[in-house]
Amino acid sequence: QHNLTRLTKEGRLVGKYPTGHSPGGMFVNGPDLWVANGMSDHISKLSRPTGETIAEYPIGQGQMPGTFAVQFDGVQLWSANHFEDTIQRLSLDGKVQATASAGFDPVSLAFDGKNIWVALVDGDAVAKLDAEGRVVASYPVPRGPRHILFDGSHMWVASFDDKMVSKMALDGTIVGQVRVGEGPWGLAFDGTHIWVVDSVVPRIFRLGPIAAAMPAPAPSQLPAV
């Protein structure tokens, strides 16, 4: 079964709610919860209070576009379609407004208040898009970026292949970098620390606080431009 699980802060199970196959990326918009279904042909909108599916919106161009990430910029919805190498911009009624290509295998999205950022797992890069979906810039990162996150001032990138977490200024400069675990995959921010989920070993890491200095990447660790 493919479900979303709801828990209390203490970890008590409240309920399980069906959605599409391989639910992954999510975002909250008021009473609604939007879900990227990585192995389905649609994204889902659920009611946060009840878990009921309100609507399902087609995405991508085929049966399984690989929508592993969704992001909201305050006005529009964005989806990263991994298997089709596309980024789509949608209205909140599910209508596709634009389709763009940012590079190979987009898997994660972040919004910095102005631009959408995309992690390109097989491009070993992150791309920055404007509000219309045009690529503004592309920046190299350590190999295998799986997740990108915005902390309010910097981007953070988890790179699975090189086992690195990078802190990046909005001009694309990597200002800090640290090796984490055996396969950093997911990132979260609690307002002070960055949390890293390892997909190889059963472990979660805490980095930070974010205001503290991080080790600068050694010249041999800097990605090629």
N, CA, C and O of each residue as an XYZ file, in Angstrom:
900
protein
N       0.831     -1.189      0.000
C       0.000      0.000      0.000
C       0.873      1.248      0.000
O       2.008      1.232      0.477
N       0.327      2.322     -0.539
C       1.045      3.590     -0.620
C       0.242      4.628      0.168
O      -0.805      5.102     -0.272
N       0.770      4.961      1.349
C       0.036      5.807      2.275
C       0.893      6.950      2.796
O       2.122      6.911      2.743
N       0.209      7.966      3.300
C       0.826      8.946      4.176
C       0.477      8.567      5.606
O      -0.651      8.168      5.895
N       1.444      8.693      6.490
C       1.227      8.357      7.897
C       1.246      9.630      8.726
O       2.133     10.470      8.573
N       0.278      9.762      9.588
C       0.179     10.941     10.451
C       0.439     10.524     11.892
O      -0.145      9.561     12.388
N       1.326     11.266     12.561
C       1.685     10.964     13.943
C       1.583     12.222     14.790
O       1.637     13.340     14.277
N       1.435     12.022     16.097
C       1.543     13.135     17.021
C       3.022     13.465     17.217
O       3.888     12.722     16.754
N       3.316     14.572     17.901
C       4.704     14.939     18.179
C       5.394     13.905     19.054
O       6.621     13.808     19.064
N       4.611     13.143     19.778
C       5.180     12.108     20.638
C       5.404     10.802     19.882
O       5.928      9.841     20.446
N       5.007     10.761     18.595
C       5.217      9.577     17.784
C       4.052      8.612     17.752
O       4.187      7.517     17.205
N       2.913      8.975     18.318
C       1.750      8.080     18.317
C       1.049      8.130     16.965
O       0.791      9.209     16.430
N       0.746      6.964     16.421
C       0.097      6.884     15.117
C      -1.335      7.394     15.207
O      -2.115      6.942     16.046
N      -1.674      8.345     14.327
C      -3.019      8.901     14.272
C      -3.815      8.283     13.126
O      -4.996      7.970     13.276
N      -3.162      8.111     11.989
C      -3.880      7.540     10.859
C      -2.984      7.335      9.653
O      -1.887      7.887      9.569
N      -3.475      6.528      8.720
C      -2.819      6.315      7.440
C      -3.805      6.667      6.335
O      -4.981      6.307      6.396
N      -3.307      7.377      5.323
C      -4.188      7.887      4.286
C      -3.629      7.520      2.911
O      -2.478      7.835      2.611
N      -4.425      6.861      2.076
C      -3.931      6.413      0.774
C      -3.649      7.583     -0.159
O      -4.326      8.611     -0.127
N      -2.621      7.393     -0.995
C      -2.291      8.368     -2.028
C      -1.736      7.606     -3.218
O      -1.955      6.400     -3.328
N      -1.022      8.280     -4.112
C      -0.473      7.602     -5.277
C       0.707      6.725     -4.914
O       1.084      6.626     -3.746
N       1.294      6.083     -5.927
C       2.429      5.198     -5.697
C       3.693      5.994     -5.370
O       3.981      7.015     -5.993
N       4.430      5.508     -4.388
C       5.708      6.081     -3.966
C       5.599      7.560     -3.621
O       6.289      8.383     -4.223
N       4.735      7.919     -2.651
C       4.652      9.323     -2.242
C       5.983      9.796     -1.670
O       6.622      9.096     -0.884
N       6.386     10.985     -2.074
C       7.674     11.511     -1.625
C       7.561     12.938     -1.151
O       7.168     13.187     -0.011
N       7.904     13.884     -2.016
C       7.899     15.292     -1.633
C       6.513     15.788     -1.277
O       5.522     15.387     -1.889
N       6.447     16.673     -0.274
C       5.170     17.238      0.163
C       5.355     18.713      0.504
O       6.464     19.151      0.810
N       4.278     19.468      0.451
C       4.274     20.804      1.045
C       2.878     21.119      1.540
O       1.889     20.562      1.063
N       2.816     22.023      2.505
C       1.564     22.418      3.128
C       1.184     23.799      2.643
O       2.018     24.703      2.592
N      -0.086     23.957      2.286
C      -0.629     25.265      1.912
C      -1.970     25.428      2.616
O      -3.006     24.985      2.120
N      -1.934     26.073      3.780
C      -3.162     26.239      4.553
C      -3.738     24.894      4.954
O      -3.040     24.092      5.575
N      -5.002     24.622      4.614
C      -5.630     23.362      5.015
C      -5.295     22.195      4.093
O      -5.758     21.076      4.314
N      -4.492     22.449      3.058
C      -4.207     21.423      2.055
C      -2.787     20.882      2.180
O      -1.859     21.597      2.558
N      -2.644     19.613      1.856
C      -1.348     18.951      1.807
C      -1.163     18.401      0.398
O      -1.963     17.589     -0.068
N      -0.103     18.846     -0.281
C       0.180     18.410     -1.644
C       1.272     17.348     -1.612
O       2.238     17.455     -0.857
N       1.103     16.316     -2.446
C       2.006     15.168     -2.408
C       2.481     14.824     -3.817
O       1.683     14.717     -4.749
N       3.798     14.652     -3.954
C       4.378     14.161     -5.203
C       4.386     12.634     -5.155
O       4.940     12.040     -4.230
N       3.775     12.008     -6.150
C       3.711     10.555     -6.237
C       4.714     10.083     -7.284
O       4.447     10.144     -8.484
N       5.874      9.611     -6.820
C       6.993      9.352     -7.721
C       6.750      8.296     -8.778
O       7.358      8.347     -9.847
N       5.870      7.336     -8.505
C       5.633      6.261     -9.456
C       4.208      6.272    -10.001
O       3.683      5.238    -10.414
N       3.599      7.433     -9.999
C       2.267      7.600    -10.558
C       2.290      8.700    -11.618
O       3.332      9.303    -11.876
N       1.144      8.952    -12.221
C       1.057      9.974    -13.265
C       0.345     11.229    -12.777
O      -0.176     12.011    -13.572
N       0.329     11.413    -11.436
C      -0.395     12.558    -10.895
C       0.207     12.998     -9.561
O       0.950     12.257     -8.918
N      -0.135     14.223     -9.165
C       0.115     14.698     -7.819
C      -1.221     14.756     -7.091
O      -2.274     14.880     -7.716
N      -1.172     14.665     -5.775
C      -2.399     14.592     -4.982
C      -2.526     15.794     -4.059
O      -1.533     16.319     -3.554
N      -3.768     16.220     -3.848
C      -4.073     17.234     -2.841
C      -4.978     16.600     -1.797
O      -6.060     16.104     -2.112
N      -4.517     16.623     -0.536
C      -5.267     16.019      0.561
C      -5.685     17.078      1.564
O      -5.052     18.127      1.678
N      -6.742     16.795      2.278
C      -7.166     17.642      3.393
C      -6.284     17.346      4.591
O      -6.188     16.192      5.010
N      -5.638     18.359      5.155
C      -4.815     18.136      6.352
C      -5.634     17.670      7.543
O      -5.183     16.774      8.256
N      -6.828     18.234      7.804
C      -7.573     17.783      8.983
C      -8.044     16.336      8.894
O      -8.075     15.638      9.907
N      -8.415     15.867      7.686
C      -9.047     14.551      7.574
C      -8.206     13.510      6.844
O      -8.437     12.312      7.012
N      -7.224     13.943      6.029
C      -6.452     13.010      5.224
C      -7.155     12.573      3.952
O      -6.612     11.775      3.188
N      -8.345     13.079      3.717
C      -9.102     12.713      2.522
C      -8.449     13.310      1.277
O      -7.996     14.454      1.299
N      -8.401     12.541      0.199
C      -7.903     13.052     -1.075
C      -8.959     13.965     -1.695
O     -10.084     13.541     -1.957
N      -8.584     15.213     -1.924
C      -9.490     16.204     -2.480
C      -9.454     16.177     -4.003
O     -10.485     16.277     -4.666
N      -8.239     16.039     -4.545
C      -8.093     16.059     -6.004
C      -6.792     15.383     -6.401
O      -5.843     15.313     -5.619
N      -6.767     14.885     -7.635
C      -5.560     14.346     -8.244
C      -5.374     15.048     -9.589
O      -6.298     15.117    -10.399
N      -4.153     15.572     -9.816
C      -3.881     16.352    -11.026
C      -2.825     15.648    -11.877
O      -1.754     15.307    -11.373
N      -3.115     15.426    -13.160
C      -2.123     14.794    -14.046
C      -0.862     15.638    -14.132
O      -0.909     16.867    -14.083
N       0.262     14.953    -14.261
C       1.554     15.637    -14.328
C       2.420     14.934    -15.356
O       2.238     13.743    -15.608
N       3.358     15.653    -15.951
C       4.281     15.048    -16.899
C       3.622     14.705    -18.215
O       2.486     15.096    -18.483
N       4.361     13.960    -19.041
C       3.899     13.638    -20.386
C       3.600     12.150    -20.578
O       3.100     11.751    -21.630
N       3.902     11.327    -19.571
C       3.731      9.894    -19.739
C       3.049      9.251    -18.556
O       2.448      9.935    -17.728
N       3.140      7.925    -18.477
C       2.457      7.188    -17.428
C       3.149      7.321    -16.078
O       2.499      7.218    -15.037
N       4.452      7.547    -16.083
C       5.202      7.617    -14.825
C       6.332      8.632    -14.971
O       7.480      8.249    -15.198
N       6.020      9.919    -14.842
C       7.050     10.946    -15.055
C       8.106     11.007    -13.963
O       9.146     11.641    -14.141
N       7.847     10.346    -12.822
C       8.838     10.374    -11.741
C       8.820     11.677    -10.973
O       9.861     12.293    -10.746
N       7.627     12.093    -10.572
C       7.500     13.345     -9.822
C       7.855     13.088     -8.364
O       7.008     12.696     -7.562
N       9.131     13.318     -8.035
C       9.618     13.038     -6.696
C       9.627     14.279     -5.800
O       9.900     14.168     -4.605
N       9.333     15.452     -6.354
C       9.381     16.666     -5.538
C       8.337     17.660     -6.010
O       8.081     17.789     -7.207
N       7.738     18.363     -5.057
C       6.868     19.492     -5.338
C       7.296     20.641     -4.445
O       7.845     20.428     -3.364
N       7.041     21.865     -4.903
C       7.409     23.055     -4.135
C       6.392     24.149     -4.422
O       5.798     24.186     -5.500
N       6.197     25.032     -3.466
C       5.242     26.130     -3.587
C       5.988     27.437     -3.408
O       6.762     27.589     -2.463
N       5.760     28.393     -4.319
C       6.464     29.666     -4.234
C       5.589     30.789     -3.690
O       5.939     31.965     -3.785
N       4.453     30.414     -3.122
C       3.519     31.413     -2.603
C       2.399     31.723     -3.566
O       1.364     32.256     -3.167
N       2.594     31.395     -4.837
C       1.587     31.643     -5.870
C       1.350     30.396     -6.715
O       0.209     30.032     -7.001
N       2.437     29.753     -7.108
C       2.366     28.649     -8.050
C       2.980     27.384     -7.452
O       3.766     27.428     -6.506
N       2.591     26.267     -8.040
C       3.130     24.966     -7.667
C       4.156     24.540     -8.717
O       3.961     24.753     -9.914
N       5.256     23.931     -8.247
C       6.297     23.432     -9.137
C       6.489     21.952     -8.897
O       6.408     21.490     -7.758
N       6.742     21.200     -9.957
C       7.012     19.772     -9.820
C       8.294     19.423    -10.554
O       8.585     19.974    -11.616
N       9.065     18.495     -9.976
C      10.282     17.993    -10.611
C       9.999     16.584    -11.114
O       9.729     15.679    -10.325
N      10.062     16.401    -12.437
C       9.733     15.122    -13.060
C      11.024     14.419    -13.466
O      11.570     14.655    -14.544
N      11.493     13.556    -12.584
C      12.803     12.930    -12.694
C      12.990     12.150    -13.994
O      14.001     12.326    -14.674
N      12.040     11.299    -14.346
C      12.215     10.433    -15.504
C      12.071     11.171    -16.834
O      12.513     10.672    -17.869
N      11.463     12.341    -16.815
C      11.265     13.109    -18.050
C      12.216     14.300    -18.173
O      12.201     15.005    -19.182
N      13.044     14.526    -17.145
C      13.981     15.646    -17.156
C      13.266     16.984    -17.347
O      13.750     17.856    -18.068
N      12.112     17.139    -16.695
C      11.361     18.387    -16.842
C      10.982     18.963    -15.482
O      10.884     18.252    -14.482
N      10.774     20.273    -15.485
C      10.184     20.998    -14.367
C       8.869     21.576    -14.879
O       8.833     22.179    -15.951
N       7.789     21.396    -14.121
C       6.511     21.964    -14.530
C       6.005     22.956    -13.497
O       6.153     22.765    -12.290
N       5.401     24.022    -14.013
C       4.789     25.049    -13.168
C       3.278     24.959    -13.335
O       2.765     24.953    -14.454
N       2.564     24.887    -12.195
C       1.127     24.699    -12.218
C       0.430     25.742    -11.363
O       1.002     26.273    -10.411
N      -0.809     26.024    -11.717
C      -1.666     26.814    -10.847
C      -2.214     25.899     -9.758
O      -2.090     24.678     -9.853
N      -2.814     26.476     -8.734
C      -3.291     25.669     -7.616
C      -4.583     24.918     -7.929
O      -5.093     24.182     -7.085
N      -5.117     25.103     -9.147
C      -6.216     24.239     -9.583
C      -5.714     23.126    -10.496
O      -6.494     22.456    -11.173
N      -4.381     22.943    -10.500
C      -3.792     21.804    -11.197
C      -3.518     21.995    -12.665
O      -3.128     21.037    -13.333
N      -3.702     23.189    -13.205
C      -3.469     23.421    -14.624
C      -1.992     23.718    -14.876
O      -1.401     24.584    -14.231
N      -1.407     22.986    -15.822
C       0.002     23.190    -16.160
C       0.162     24.510    -16.896
O      -0.476     24.737    -17.924
N       1.019     25.384    -16.366
C       1.252     26.692    -16.964
C       2.477     26.697    -17.875
O       2.520     27.434    -18.860
N       3.467     25.879    -17.546
C       4.699     25.860    -18.342
C       5.465     24.574    -18.034
O       5.359     24.018    -16.941
N       6.233     24.117    -19.013
C       7.132     22.974    -18.857
C       8.516     23.393    -19.320
O       8.671     23.953    -20.405
N       9.516     23.124    -18.500
C      10.885     23.547    -18.814
C      11.857     22.422    -18.518
O      11.528     21.466    -17.815
N      13.058     22.549    -19.062
C      14.136     21.612    -18.765
C      15.262     22.371    -18.086
O      15.734     23.394    -18.583
N      15.690     21.843    -16.925
C      16.778     22.479    -16.187
C      18.050     21.658    -16.240
O      19.117     22.144    -15.865
N      17.951     20.394    -16.711
C      19.095     19.505    -16.730
C      18.655     18.076    -16.484
O      17.460     17.778    -16.492
N      19.620     17.190    -16.265
C      19.326     15.771    -16.132
C      18.834     15.397    -14.740
O      19.438     15.764    -13.732
N      17.722     14.660    -14.703
C      17.222     14.000    -13.499
C      16.966     14.945    -12.326
O      17.638     14.844    -11.299
N      16.008     15.859    -12.461
C      15.654     16.717    -11.325
C      14.938     15.912    -10.241
O      13.982     15.193    -10.529
N      15.399     16.032     -9.001
C      14.829     15.205     -7.927
C      14.368     15.999     -6.708
O      13.636     15.465     -5.876
N      14.774     17.255     -6.583
C      14.433     18.021     -5.388
C      14.332     19.494     -5.750
O      15.026     19.974     -6.646
N      13.457     20.208     -5.039
C      13.205     21.627     -5.311
C      13.283     22.428     -4.009
O      12.974     21.924     -2.930
N      13.703     23.683     -4.140
C      13.688     24.620     -3.013
C      13.356     26.003     -3.555
O      13.593     26.290     -4.728
N      12.809     26.857     -2.701
C      12.434     28.219     -3.086
C      13.102     29.195     -2.140
O      12.986     29.057     -0.923
N      13.808     30.192     -2.690
C      14.552     31.138     -1.852
C      13.838     32.468     -1.659
O      14.429     33.428     -1.167
N      12.562     32.525     -2.047
C      11.804     33.764     -1.956
C      11.722     34.487     -3.283
O      10.899     35.386     -3.456
N      12.573     34.099     -4.224
C      12.580     34.699     -5.552
C      12.707     33.654     -6.647
O      11.984     33.692     -7.642
N      13.631     32.720     -6.457
C      13.921     31.716     -7.475
C      13.660     30.303     -6.973
O      13.706     30.030     -5.773
N      13.383     29.408     -7.925
C      13.267     27.986     -7.657
C      14.620     27.340     -7.941
O      15.239     27.601     -8.973
N      15.070     26.496     -7.019
C      16.327     25.757     -7.170
C      16.016     24.284     -7.365
O      15.077     23.751     -6.772
N      16.807     23.634     -8.198
C      16.568     22.248     -8.568
C      17.853     21.442     -8.390
O      18.909     21.841     -8.880
N      17.767     20.311     -7.692
C      18.900     19.393     -7.598
C      18.834     18.427     -8.782
O      17.811     17.781     -9.009
N      19.934     18.335     -9.534
C      20.020     17.504    -10.733
C      20.951     16.339    -10.431
O      22.173     16.475    -10.497
N      20.367     15.200    -10.100
C      21.147     14.120     -9.504
C      22.218     13.574    -10.438
O      23.330     13.298     -9.988
N      21.919     13.410    -11.721
C      22.922     12.882    -12.638
C      23.688     13.979    -13.373
O      24.586     13.695    -14.165
N      23.331     15.222    -13.108
C      24.094     16.332    -13.655
C      25.133     16.846    -12.686
O      25.957     17.690    -13.041
N      25.101     16.329    -11.430
C      26.021     16.781    -10.383
C      26.018     18.308    -10.295
O      27.067     18.952    -10.265
N      24.815     18.860    -10.254
C      24.661     20.314    -10.264
C      23.328     20.686     -9.632
O      22.447     19.844     -9.458
N      23.200     21.957     -9.293
C      21.904     22.535     -8.957
C      21.662     23.690     -9.923
O      22.586     24.422    -10.278
N      20.413     23.841    -10.340
C      20.045     24.911    -11.262
C      19.121     25.892    -10.552
O      18.345     25.515     -9.673
N      19.219     27.154    -10.951
C      18.367     28.209    -10.407
C      17.448     28.714    -11.512
O      17.916     29.091    -12.587
N      16.134     28.723    -11.251
C      15.140     29.140    -12.238
C      14.427     30.392    -11.759
O      14.249     30.600    -10.559
N      14.018     31.229    -12.717
C      13.228     32.402    -12.355
C      11.754     32.012    -12.252
O      11.404     30.841    -12.405
N      10.900     32.990    -11.993
C       9.487     32.724    -11.745
C       8.762     32.169    -12.960
O       7.682     31.595    -12.829
N       9.346     32.336    -14.138
C       8.741     31.807    -15.368
C       9.274     30.434    -15.736
O       8.796     29.818    -16.688
N      10.258     29.950    -14.994
C      10.827     28.643    -15.285
C      12.064     28.677    -16.151
O      12.547     27.629    -16.579
N      12.594     29.874    -16.423
C      13.818     29.982    -17.217
C      15.040     29.740    -16.333
O      15.093     30.213    -15.198
N      16.016     29.009    -16.853
C      17.232     28.728    -16.102
C      18.080     29.992    -16.036
O      18.490     30.530    -17.064
N      18.339     30.456    -14.826
C      19.154     31.650    -14.596
C      20.627     31.278    -14.489
O      21.496     31.983    -15.003
N      20.899     30.159    -13.812
C      22.279     29.731    -13.603
C      22.283     28.258    -13.217
O      21.267     27.705    -12.795
N      23.449     27.634    -13.371
C      23.651     26.258    -12.943
C      24.997     26.174    -12.237
O      25.992     26.712    -12.722
N      25.026     25.497    -11.090
C      26.231     25.463    -10.271
C      26.628     24.017     -9.973
O      25.770     23.221     -9.591
N      27.900     23.656    -10.137
C      28.347     22.293     -9.820
C      28.360     22.056     -8.318
O      28.637     22.961     -7.531
N      28.056     20.822     -7.939
C      28.089     20.398     -6.529
C      28.720     19.002     -6.473
O      28.889     18.366     -7.514
N      29.066     18.521     -5.288
C      29.566     17.147     -5.185
C      28.599     16.147     -5.815
O      27.410     16.428     -5.963
N      29.111     15.002     -6.176
C      28.380     14.053     -7.009
C      27.129     13.486     -6.325
O      27.110     13.175     -5.133
N      26.086     13.371     -7.157
C      24.857     12.730     -6.712
C      23.979     13.549     -5.800
O      23.522     13.022     -4.786
N      23.711     14.833     -6.104
C      22.839     15.621     -5.227
C      21.428     15.047     -5.191
O      20.789     14.870     -6.228
N      20.954     14.760     -3.983
C      19.629     14.151     -3.828
C      18.595     15.100     -3.229
O      17.396     14.937     -3.454
N      19.057     16.094     -2.465
C      18.095     16.968     -1.795
C      18.700     18.360     -1.666
O      19.889     18.515     -1.386
N      17.853     19.375     -1.877
C      18.263     20.764     -1.699
C      17.266     21.427     -0.763
O      16.063     21.178     -0.839
N      17.789     22.288      0.135
C      16.954     22.901      1.165
C      17.422     24.333      1.388
O      18.619     24.616      1.326
N      16.479     25.237      1.647
C      16.778     26.643      1.921
C      16.550     26.919      3.404
O      15.502     26.576      3.950
N      17.547     27.547      4.060
C      17.432     27.822      5.493
C      17.068     29.273      5.802
O      17.063     29.682      6.963
N      16.766     30.047      4.764
C      16.453     31.461      4.940
C      17.540     32.369      4.434
O      17.296     33.550      4.186
N      18.757     31.834      4.271
C      19.858     32.634      3.728
C      20.764     31.829      2.799
O      21.368     32.400      1.891
N      20.869     30.534      3.005
C      21.742     29.671      2.202
C      20.990     28.430      1.729
O      19.983     28.028      2.312
N      21.508     27.837      0.658
C      21.050     26.535      0.216
C      21.940     25.449      0.816
O      23.142     25.641      0.997
N      21.334     24.318      1.117
C      22.052     23.134      1.590
C      21.778     22.008      0.613
O      20.646     21.821      0.167
N      22.819     21.260      0.284
C      22.701     20.188     -0.702
C      23.273     18.904     -0.124
O      24.414     18.875      0.337
N      22.476     17.842     -0.150
C      22.947     16.519      0.261
C      23.359     15.749     -0.991
O      22.538     15.507     -1.877
N      24.629     15.368     -1.059
C      25.170     14.649     -2.215
C      25.488     13.212     -1.810
O      26.448     12.955     -1.083
N      24.675     12.294     -2.287
C      24.771     10.891     -1.889
C      26.092     10.256     -2.293
O      26.751      9.631     -1.461
N      26.494     10.401     -3.550
C      27.657      9.671     -4.058
C      28.942     10.074     -3.341
O      29.770      9.220     -3.026
N      29.112     11.363     -3.083
C      30.324     11.842     -2.413
C      30.177     11.936     -0.899
O      31.109     12.338     -0.202
N      28.993     11.561     -0.389
C      28.749     11.546      1.068
C      29.002     12.922      1.687
O      29.578     13.031      2.769
N      28.569     13.956      0.991
C      28.815     15.325      1.425
C      27.513     16.093      1.627
O      26.518     15.861      0.940
N      27.545     17.007      2.582
C      26.513     18.030      2.703
C      27.204     19.379      2.513
O      28.174     19.692      3.202
N      26.694     20.168      1.575
C      27.309     21.450      1.222
C      26.394     22.605      1.594
O      25.172     22.521      1.473
N      27.019     23.685      2.049
C      26.308     24.936      2.316
C      26.681     25.906      1.201
O      27.861     26.158      0.959
N      25.669     26.452      0.521
C      25.902     27.236     -0.688
C      25.280     28.622     -0.575
O      24.112     28.762     -0.211
N      26.069     29.642     -0.891
C      25.528     30.996     -0.985
C      24.637     31.089     -2.223
O      24.712     30.245     -3.116
N      23.797     32.116     -2.269
C      22.840     32.221     -3.373
C      23.482     32.622     -4.688
O      22.807     32.676     -5.717
N      24.795     32.908     -4.667
C      25.501     33.124     -5.929
C      26.171     31.836     -6.414
O      26.933     31.855     -7.380
N      25.883     30.715     -5.738
C      26.406     29.427     -6.154
C      27.718     29.038     -5.516
O      28.214     27.939     -5.762
N      28.298     29.909     -4.700
C      29.570     29.596     -4.049
C      29.353     28.625     -2.888
O      28.508     28.869     -2.026
N      30.108     27.529     -2.863
C      30.061     26.606     -1.741
C      30.917     27.186     -0.616
O      32.136     27.297     -0.741
N      30.261     27.551      0.481
C      30.955     28.230      1.577
C      31.301     27.284      2.721
O      32.051     27.655      3.625
N      30.777     26.096      2.693
C      31.087     25.105      3.713
C      30.702     23.727      3.228
O      29.806     23.573      2.398
N      31.394     22.718      3.757
C      31.155     21.361      3.280
C      31.617     20.370      4.339
O      32.665     20.561      4.956
N      30.846     19.322      4.547
C      31.221     18.334      5.554
C      30.770     16.956      5.085
O      29.699     16.805      4.497
N      31.601     15.956      5.354
C      31.230     14.579      5.052
C      30.259     14.100      6.118
O      30.474     14.307      7.312
N      29.183     13.454      5.668
C      28.141     12.992      6.580
C      27.747     11.563      6.233
O      27.242     11.304      5.141
N      27.975     10.641      7.152
C      27.481      9.287      7.030
C      27.963      8.546      5.804
O      29.053      8.791      5.288
N      27.109      7.617      5.343
C      27.438      6.767      4.207
C      26.578      7.037      2.985
O      26.870      6.548      1.894
N      25.520      7.813      3.167
C      24.652      8.098      2.027
C      23.632      9.162      2.356
O      22.440      8.863      2.428
N      24.072     10.423      2.561
C      23.115     11.484      2.911
C      22.068     11.657      1.816
O      22.388     11.724      0.629
N      20.820     11.726      2.242
C      19.729     11.732      1.261
C      18.715     12.854      1.506
O      18.451     13.659      0.613
N      18.150     12.907      2.713
C      17.124     13.901      3.012
C      17.608     14.941      3.995
O      18.456     14.663      4.844
N      17.057     16.163      3.877
C      17.428     17.276      4.740
C      16.180     17.894      5.352
O      15.109     17.898      4.746
N      16.338     18.414      6.565
C      15.278     19.187      7.211
C      15.931     20.276      8.054
O      17.079     20.141      8.475
N      15.191     21.353      8.295
C      15.704     22.495      9.052
C      14.726     22.818     10.159
O      13.530     22.960      9.907
N      15.223     22.937     11.399
C      14.344     23.194     12.540
C      14.418     24.629     13.050
O      13.904     24.945     14.122
N      15.066     25.495     12.266
C      15.243     26.881     12.678
C      16.615     27.160     13.250
O      17.049     28.311     13.310
N      17.302     26.104     13.673
C      18.648     26.245     14.231
C      19.628     25.265     13.609
O      20.749     25.636     13.261
N      19.210     24.023     13.469
C      20.077     22.964     12.978
C      19.564     22.381     11.663
O      18.376     22.454     11.350
N      20.487     21.805     10.909
C      20.161     21.005      9.735
C      20.194     19.532     10.157
O      21.144     19.083     10.798
N      19.159     18.797      9.794
C      19.086     17.372     10.084
C      19.257     16.606      8.772
O      18.698     16.980      7.740
N      20.037     15.533      8.834
C      20.375     14.767      7.635
C      19.971     13.307      7.832
O      20.361     12.676      8.814
N      19.195     12.783      6.901
C      18.823     11.365      6.915
C      19.796     10.602      6.036
O      20.033     10.975      4.887
N      20.359      9.527      6.582
C      21.264      8.662      5.830
C      20.460      7.492      5.278
O      19.723      6.841      6.018
N      20.596      7.224      3.985
C      19.817      6.149      3.364
C      20.563      4.820      3.330
O      20.017      3.820      2.864
N      21.804      4.796      3.816
C      22.592      3.559      3.813
C      22.649      2.943      5.197
O      22.483      1.732      5.344
N      22.879      3.756      6.207
C      22.899      3.269      7.586
C      21.700      3.865      8.328
O      21.264      4.968      7.995
N      21.161      3.164      9.322
C      19.981      3.649     10.041
C      20.347      4.741     11.041
O      20.404      4.508     12.249
N      20.591      5.927     10.514
C      21.096      6.995     11.371
C      20.618      8.348     10.849
O      20.478      8.543      9.642
N      20.367      9.283     11.774
C      20.051     10.669     11.450
C      21.121     11.538     12.098
O      21.497     11.323     13.250
N      21.606     12.519     11.348
C      22.674     13.393     11.828
C      22.131     14.815     12.023
O      21.239     15.259     11.300
N      22.684     15.508     13.007
C      22.338     16.913     13.241
C      23.571     17.764     12.979
O      24.642     17.504     13.528
N      23.418     18.776     12.143
C      24.496     19.709     11.831
C      24.137     21.091     12.360
O      22.964     21.446     12.469
N      25.164     21.859     12.684
C      24.893     23.229     13.080
C      25.320     23.503     14.512
O      26.073     22.730     15.104
N      24.832     24.617     15.067
C      23.833     25.506     14.472
C      24.324     26.154     13.179
O      25.527     26.288     12.957
N      23.380     26.552     12.335
C      23.741     26.988     10.981
C      24.595     28.247     10.989
O      25.341     28.493     10.041
N      24.494     29.055     12.058
C      25.295     30.282     12.116
C      26.769     29.999     12.389
O      27.618     30.864     12.173
N      27.077     28.786     12.864
C      28.465     28.452     13.168
C      29.261     28.256     11.883
O      28.705     27.919     10.838
N      30.557     28.470     11.977
C      31.424     28.285     10.814
C      31.485     26.815     10.439
O      31.494     25.940     11.305
N      31.528     26.551      9.135
C      31.685     25.195      8.632
C      33.042     25.060      7.974
O      33.607     26.055      7.520
N      33.586     23.835      7.912
C      34.847     23.668      7.189
C      34.696     24.063      5.726
O      33.758     23.635      5.054
N      35.625     24.881      5.239
C      35.608     25.212      3.817
C      36.051     23.986      3.022
O      36.908     23.233      3.484
N      35.482     23.775      1.835
C      35.895     22.615      1.048
C      37.357     22.726      0.630
O      37.816     23.790      0.214
N      38.084     21.608      0.747
C      39.454     21.582      0.262
C      39.441     21.698     -1.256
O      38.464     21.314     -1.899
N      40.515     22.224     -1.832
C      40.545     22.370     -3.310
C      40.210     21.074     -4.034
O      39.569     21.106     -5.084
N      40.631     19.932     -3.495
C      40.365     18.653     -4.151
C      38.897     18.249     -4.040
O      38.444     17.371     -4.775
N      38.143     18.883     -3.123
C      36.741     18.548     -2.951
C      35.834     19.474     -3.728
O      34.643     19.192     -3.858
N      36.356     20.566     -4.247
C      35.524     21.493     -4.996
C      35.123     20.870     -6.317
O      35.976     20.341     -7.029
N      33.827     20.921     -6.667
C      33.401     20.374     -7.944
C      33.989     21.150     -9.103
O      34.204     22.358     -9.010
N      34.246     20.457    -10.186
C      34.782     21.104    -11.369
C      33.750     22.029    -11.986
O      32.562     21.710    -12.025
N      34.205     23.168    -12.465
C      33.316     24.132    -13.098
C      33.205     23.814    -14.579
O      32.498     24.509    -15.308
